[in-house]
Amino acid sequence: MRVLVSGGAGFIGSHLADALVAAGHRVTVLDNLSRGRRSQVPEGACLVEADVCDELEGILAEARPEVVFHHAAQIDVRYSVAEPLEDARVNVLGTVNLLQASAAAGVRRLVFASSGGAIYGDTDERPTPETHPLRPASNYGAAKAAGELYGQVYAQLSGMGFVALRYANVYGPRQDPHGEAGVVAIFADGLLRGQLPTVNGDGVQTRDYVYVSDVVAANLAAMSAPPGSYNIGTGVETDVNQLYSELARITGVTAPARHGPAKRGEQQHSCLDASLAASQLGWTPRVGLAKGLEATVAHFRETLSSGTLR
């Protein structure tokens, strides 16, 4: 099958591109390489260096994808609060631009990387189901919610199948520890460098951490699942203090974490009910947090010693 992965040189997108190539699909990676890395594009995939806000109809007409996976995004919640117009340019206009080009190219299905934390905000029910009202506390969350609405509109207008995967906090190898929202990567990188990371606020804020290989499996399942929005998480809450303690244990650090002020736009709690994904996608997470953190630290340790980590 012909597929296109926007953001396919980045963290989640490159793992997805790897899996698609391994499964025998013809893969086009669309990435502007502002955060992604050329070295992460798998051999056998075609890299098109372009931004999601560029003219895309010609690119998709040439690639002729049957399925598009949309992972290109501005992913920093705090940046979205500080620079809302730029966040909207990439995450709203870029998504609409790709939807329009996909519809024009006759794409059969588009799988959208949404956010199961940021679009719900702080919730009345945890684990949170897809039926919970959307209460984003940041511009990033609002943009992801808008992307889902636009996807539903394009599905009605063009007949293109649209699936939104509402990710919990994704972590794993290749996550960028510099300037992004990946607390596991930031903590692991800092601890391995002998630098104590800073915990925002009191550290009792909780998240649902899902390993990247499980997220890839959800994307592959979404290629043939019924259209709709699905939570992709573990249903397990872990607070930041617990996360730091586990990573400190793995890296052999005994010093306590430093604490700084809480950040604007950061919600207190997030945990997802993924039972709908289990019933409709046949998907359940397979990698527990302890195993996933061990694998992530091993990756960062290897890349740090080889000098390939940015």
N, C-alpha and C positions, 0 to 999 in steps of 0.2 A: 504494500500500500504506500502511496505517496503522502508524506506528512511534513508539516512545517512546525518548527518550535521557535517562537519568538523568545528572546532571552536565553537561547540555547547554549550560550557560552558561559552563562552564570552558574550559580550554585545548584538550584533544583533543576533548571533547564538542561544543564550539561549531563547530569545523571540520567534524566529522561531521554536525552538524545542517545546516550550510550545504550540504554535498554532497547530503544527503538531500532537502532542499527543492529544490535545483537539478535533482534527478533526478525530481521530480514526486511525491514521497511526501508523505503527510499526517503532519506531524511534531508530536509533543508533547514539550516539554522539561520535565523534572522537575528542579528545582534549588532549594536553600535559599538561594542567593546569598551564602553565607558566604565563598566564594572566587570563585565565578563572577560574571559581570557581566551585568546585564540588557542592556546595549548590544551584547553579543556574541551574543544570541539572534537568529537571522535573521528578517527580515520574512517572514511567511507561516507561521511556527511558532507554536504555542500554548504559552505559558509557564505552568506550574503551579508556584507557589512552595511547595515542601514539602521535608521532609527524608526520606531513605530509611528512617529509623526511625519516621516517622509512620504513621498508618493509611493504607494505600495501596490497599486493595481497591476502595474507592469510586472513587478516581482512575482506576485502570486499567479498572474497569467502564465508566466514562464514555468514556475515550479509546479503548477497544477495540483496542489495538495488536495487530498480528499478529506483529511482531518488537520485542523490547526490547533496547536496547544499554545495558549497565550500566557507566557511567564515574564515578558519584558515589563518592567515597572520601576517606579521610584518607590523603594520599600522602607524608607526610614520614617517612622511615625513622627518623631520629633522634628525632622526636617519639614514634614508636611504642615506642621503647625507654624513653623517659622516662615516657610515659603509656600503658601497655599496655591498661588497661581502656577508655579512651576510643577507642583504636585498634580494639579488638575490638568495641566498641559499633557503630561506624560500618561497619567493614570486614567483620565477621562477621555481627552481628545485622542490620545494614542490608541485607546481601546476602541473607540468609535471608528477611527481610521482603519484599524485592522478588521473590524466587523464589516465595514463597507467594502473593503477590498476582497474579503472572503466571500461575501454574498455575490459580488460581481464575478468572482472566479468560479462560482458554483461549488464552493466547499460544502461537503456533506455535513460536517460537524465541527464545532469549535468548543474546546475545553478551556475554561477560564480559571486561572489561578486567583481565587478570591481569598478572603481572610475570615476565618471563623472566630477570631478574637475581636478584631477592630470593628467589624460591622455590627456586632451585638452590643459592644460596650459592656459596662457592668450590668449583670443580669439578675433577674429574680429567681432563676432556676439553674442549678449546676448539677451534673453536666447539662449543658444548654442544647435543646433541640432546634431544628431548623424552623420550627413554628414560632419561636420566640420573636417578639418585636425587635426591629433593628434600631439600636440607639448608639450610633458611633460617637465616640468622644474625641475624635481627631479627624482632620481633613483626609488623611489616608483612608480611614474607615469609610468616610462618606463617599470617597471616590470609588472604592471597591463595591459599595452598595450600588452606586450609579452604574458601574460596569455591568453588574448583574441585570439591572433593569434594561439597559440598552441591549444586552444580549437577548433578553426575552422579547424585546420589540423586534429585533432583526430576525429572530426565529419565526415570529408571526408573519413578518413581511416577506421573507425569502424562503421559508420552509427549511432553513438550515437548523439542524439540531444543536441545541446549546446546553452545555453542562457546566455548572459552576461548582468548583471544589473549594469549600471553605476550610482552609488549612488552619490547624492549631499552630503552635510555635515549632517550625521545622528546624531541625539541626542535623549536623553530620559533616563528613569530610567535604572540603572545598568551600564551606561557608566563609565569607570574607569577615575577618575580625575588625576591620578598620572602617568605622563610620557608619555601620549598618545596625540593624535592630537585633542581630543574632547574639544574644547574651551568652550562649554556650561557647560560641567561637571567641567572643571577646574575653571571657574568663579563661578559657583554655589557653589561648595565645599568651595572655598576660602572665598566668601562673608559670607556664613553661619558660618564659623570658625572665622570671624572677621579679615580676612587677605585680604588686597586689592590685587587683581590679577594684573599682568602686561600685558598691551596691547603691542604687538610687533609693532614697528613703529608708524605711525601716527594714526592708527586705521581706516583709510578710506577704507581699503581693504574689499571687499564684498564677501559674501558666500550665498548659497542657502541652508537653513536649513530645513531638512525633518525629521519628527518625526518617531521614530522606529516602531510604529504599522503600519504606512503606508508602510514602507519598508518590513515588514513581509507580508503584503497583496500583495505586488508586487511579492515576492517570491512564494507565494501560486498560484498566477495567472500564473507565469512562468512555473509551472508544466505541463500545457497543451497549452501554447501559442506557436505561430510559433517561430522556432529558430531564433536567431539574437541578436543584441545588442540594449539595451533600456536604455534611460536616466530615472532615478528615482529621480525627484526633484519637486519643487513647482513653479519654474519660477519667484520667488520673491527674489530680492537681499536685503540683510541686512548687513550694515557695522558693524565692530567690536565695534565701539563707540556706535552705536544704541543698539547692543546686550548687552553691559555692562550696559547701562542706564536702559534697561528693567529689567535685572536681579537684578540690584541694587534696583529698585522700588519694585520688588516682595519680596526681602529679607529685605527691610527696611533700606538699606544703603544709606547715603546721600553724602559720600565722593566721589570725582572724582577718576577715574582710574589712576593708574601710567602708564607711557609709558617707554618702553625700546627700544633698537635697533631692526630694522627689521631683520628677519631671512633669511639665505640663503635657496634657494629652495622654498620659499613661494611665490605663485603667488598672483597677486593683486586682481583679480576679477574672480568670478565663479558663473554662474547661468545657469540652464539647461532648455531646451525645452523638456517637457515630452509628447508632443502630440502623438508621435508614440506609447508610452506605453498606452495612452488612447485609441487609435484606435485598437491596436493589442492585448493588454493584458486586455483591459477593466478596466484599473487602473487610478485613479486620487487620489491625496492626499486629505485627509479628515480633518486632524488636523492642524489648523492654528498655527502660531508661538506663539502668546500670550497664547493660551490654552496649547500648548505643553510645554512651559517654566514653566507655573504654575505647571503642573503635574510633571515635572522634579525636580523643586525645592522642591515640597512636598515630593518626594521620597528621595532626599538627606537629607532633614530635618529629616525625619523619621529614616533613617538608621544612621544618625549622632547621634541622641538622643539614639538609641538603641545600639550604639557601634559596628555595623556590617560593617561600611564603612571602607575600607582599606585606 
